[in-house]
């Protein structure tokens, strides 16, 4: 069987062909990029005086919070902060 240059379905026949793609914009692998970005985000939050609180909620509560935040035109975290602040002040 001869190699047909227009046939792109058999990649192994074109292993030696160098095809130019998009150049890498970051020398680090994606998982390391994510770790660095998360670390930078945490440092920005600390610099702004924010503390992290993580909690798990049901899907129904999550959807309700999203809908209420969207209706109020604020972020979900801002809505949760307002709810917690009202509860603490009461």
C-alpha positions, -999 to +999 in steps of 0.1 A: +000+000+000+014+034-010+014+064+011-012+089-001-003+125+008-039+137+010-049+109+034-049+123+069-067+095+087-036+074+092-015+096+114+012+070+119+022+075+082+029+112+089+048+109+122+079+124+106+060+153+091+064+184+113+033+204+115+034+238+131+008+245+158+002+271+183+033+279+203+033+273+240+026+305+259+037+292+292+066+268+298+048+251+328+024+222+325-013+230+331-016+215+366+013+237+378-002+267+362-035+261+380-016+257+414+003+290+408-029+308+398-048+296+429-019+306+452-019+341+436-056+344+441-054+334+478-026+360+483-047+387+466-076+378+489-054+380+520-040+413+509-076+426+506-084+413+541-105+384+530-106+350+546-117+317+530-147+297+542-156+265+524-189+247+528-209+220+511-245+225+503-272+206+485-279+212+448-313+227+456-297+253+480-270+260+455-295+266+427-316+289+450-285+309+460-276+313+423-311+325+414-313+349+443-279+363+435-288+367+398-320+384+407-302+408+431-275+414+405-247+405+429-223+375+431-232+344+450-203+350+475-216+385+482-251+371+487-238+345+512-218+372+530-249+394+533-270+365+547-243+356+572-239+392+582-276+396+589-276+364+610-246+376+630-261+410+636-295+396+646 
